[in-house]
């Protein structure tokens, strides 16, 4: 996975699961992924080693992936977005009403 995709994924996972993280984990990830600070900058801010920051970010990223594997909030979000985009692409003609109804039912089944 390239860096941009990883950053985007981490931002989404952070949005969904940040309330499950400690303040320290939240602060490090925010600074690294959202504020685009370097490991050295974060280390200086919190008066810790660059290695400590790296280890914390790596462990926290793995933890977010574990939460996603168990809870699947991001996967469900992506599924809903795909269905939403299909609905938005439709021309609302009489013949499309049945398809719209089917897409809405698909959205309702995603929990």
C-alpha positions in Angstrom: 0.0 0.0 0.0 1.5 3.4 -1.0 2.0 6.1 1.6 -0.9 8.2 0.5 -3.4 5.3 0.6 -2.1 4.3 4.0 -2.4 7.9 5.3 -6.0 8.1 4.0 -6.9 4.7 5.6 -5.3 5.7 8.9 -7.3 9.0 8.9 -10.5 7.1 8.4 -9.7 4.5 11.0 -8.7 7.2 13.4 -12.1 8.9 12.8 -14.0 5.8 13.5 -12.0 4.5 16.5 -10.2 7.4 18.1 -12.5 7.2 21.2 -10.9 3.8 21.9 -7.4 5.2 22.1 -5.5 6.7 25.0 -4.8 10.5 24.9 -1.1 9.7 24.1 -2.0 7.4 21.2 -4.5 10.0 19.9 -2.0 12.8 20.1 0.8 11.0 18.3 -1.5 9.8 15.4 -3.1 13.2 15.0 0.3 14.9 14.8 1.7 12.3 12.4 -1.1 11.6 10.0 -3.3 14.7 10.2 -0.8 17.4 11.0 1.9 15.7 8.9 4.6 16.3 11.5 7.8 14.2 11.4 8.8 11.7 14.0 11.5 14.1 15.2 9.0 17.0 15.6 6.6 14.8 17.6 9.5 13.5 19.7 10.6 17.1 20.5 7.0 18.2 21.4 6.6 15.3 23.9 10.2 15.2 25.0 10.7 11.5 24.0 13.0 9.7 21.6 12.2 9.5 17.9 12.2 5.7 18.3 9.5 5.9 21.1 7.3 7.9 18.8 7.8 5.5 15.9 7.0 2.5 18.1 3.9 4.1 19.5 2.6 5.1 16.1 3.3 1.6 14.7 1.6 -0.1 17.6 -1.4 2.2 17.5 -1.8 1.7 13.8 -1.8 -2.0 14.3 -4.4 -1.6 17.1 -6.6 0.5 14.7 -6.4 -2.3 12.1 -7.4 -4.8 14.8 -10.4 -2.8 15.7 -11.3 -2.6 12.1 -10.9 -6.4 11.7 -13.3 -6.9 14.6 -15.8 -4.1 14.1 -15.6 -3.3 10.4 -16.9 0.3 10.7 -14.7 1.5 7.8 -15.6 -1.4 5.6 -19.3 -0.7 6.1 -18.7 2.9 5.4 -17.1 2.1 2.1 -20.0 -0.2 1.2 -22.5 2.5 2.0 -20.5 5.0 -0.1 -20.5 2.7 -3.1 -24.2 2.2 -2.9 -24.8 5.9 -2.4 -22.7 6.6 -5.5 -24.8 4.2 -7.5 -27.9 5.9 -6.4 -26.6 9.3 -7.3 -25.6 8.1 -10.8 -29.1 7.0 -11.6 -31.5 9.1 -13.7 -34.7 9.0 -11.7 -37.0 7.6 -14.3 -39.9 5.3 -13.6 -37.7 2.4 -14.5 -35.1 3.4 -12.0 -37.4 3.5 -9.0 -37.1 -0.3 -8.5 -33.3 -0.1 -8.6 -33.3 2.8 -6.1 -35.5 0.8 -3.8 -33.1 -2.2 -4.0 -30.1 0.0 -3.2 -31.9 1.5 -0.2 -32.6 -2.0 1.0 -29.0 -2.9 0.6 -28.0 0.1 2.7 -30.5 -1.0 5.4 -29.0 -4.5 5.5 -25.4 -3.1 6.2 -25.1 -3.0 10.0 
